[in-house]
């Protein structure tokens, strides 16, 4: 799960300005390169914080369908993108990919 294009450039500047010296991983400061070594689940929360700061709202909701005995994870981004996935990791990856596309396509 990685950002691309302008989203990656702008995220890294935001990360440097807001988290570079305060985010600690096992007692050591995390630079951009160290951030990318984190697990996707750890990166996801930071990505959501950044997308919030640029007015792209990402939500993932969980629904259990008792009649089908199955879980569903629903991704919604600013009410424009709505899709369902069987697992939370799939939903997270899709959410970041779609939010990155939306950001990169802004004029």
C-alpha positions in Angstrom: 0.0 0.0 0.0 1.9 3.0 -1.3 0.9 6.5 -2.5 2.0 7.6 -6.0 2.6 10.8 -7.9 1.7 14.1 -6.4 0.0 12.4 -3.5 3.3 10.8 -2.4 5.3 14.0 -2.8 2.7 16.0 -0.8 2.3 13.3 1.8 6.0 13.2 2.5 6.2 16.9 2.9 3.2 16.8 5.3 4.8 13.8 7.2 8.1 15.7 7.5 6.3 18.8 8.9 4.0 17.0 11.3 5.4 13.6 12.3 9.1 13.2 11.4 10.4 14.2 14.8 7.5 13.0 17.0 6.7 9.6 15.6 8.8 7.0 17.3 9.3 3.4 16.4 11.0 1.3 19.1 12.4 4.5 20.5 14.0 5.9 17.3 12.7 8.7 15.1 11.1 7.5 11.8 12.2 9.2 8.6 10.1 8.9 5.4 12.1 5.8 4.4 11.4 4.2 7.8 7.8 5.0 7.5 7.5 2.9 4.4 8.9 -0.1 6.3 5.9 -0.1 8.6 3.2 -2.7 8.1 0.2 -1.6 6.0 -2.1 -1.5 9.0 0.3 1.0 10.7 0.7 3.1 7.6 -3.1 3.2 7.0 -3.9 5.4 10.0 -1.2 8.0 9.0 -2.5 8.0 5.4 -6.0 8.6 6.7 -4.8 11.5 8.8 -3.1 13.0 5.7 -6.1 12.5 3.5 -8.3 14.1 6.2 -6.0 17.1 6.1 -6.5 17.5 2.3 -10.3 17.0 2.6 -10.6 13.5 1.4 -12.6 11.5 3.9 -12.1 7.7 4.0 -14.3 5.4 5.9 -14.4 1.6 6.2 -17.4 0.1 7.8 -18.0 -3.5 8.8 -21.2 -5.4 8.2 -22.1 -8.9 9.1 -24.8 -10.6 7.1 -26.3 -13.3 9.3 -28.5 -14.7 6.6 -25.4 -15.4 4.5 -23.0 -15.9 7.5 -20.4 -13.6 5.9 -18.6 -10.4 6.7 -18.4 -7.4 4.4 -16.1 -4.4 4.6 -17.5 -1.3 2.9 -15.2 1.5 1.6 -16.6 5.0 1.2 -14.6 8.0 0.1 -16.4 11.3 0.2 -19.6 9.5 -0.8 -18.2 9.1 -4.3 -16.7 5.6 -4.1 -18.5 2.7 -2.5 -17.3 -0.9 -2.8 -17.3 -3.9 -0.6 -14.5 -6.4 0.3 -14.3 -9.7 2.1 -11.4 -8.6 4.4 -10.3 -5.4 6.1 -6.8 -5.4 4.5 -8.3 -5.6 1.1 -10.6 -2.7 1.9 -7.8 -0.6 3.3 -5.6 -1.1 0.2 -8.5 -0.2 -2.1 -9.3 2.9 0.0 -5.8 4.2 -0.2 -5.5 3.4 -3.9 -8.8 5.2 -4.8 -8.1 8.2 -2.5 -4.6 8.5 -4.1 -6.3 8.5 -7.6 -8.8 11.2 -6.5 -6.0 13.4 -5.1 -3.7 13.0 -8.1 -6.6 13.9 -10.4 -7.4 17.1 -8.7 -6.8 20.1 -10.9 
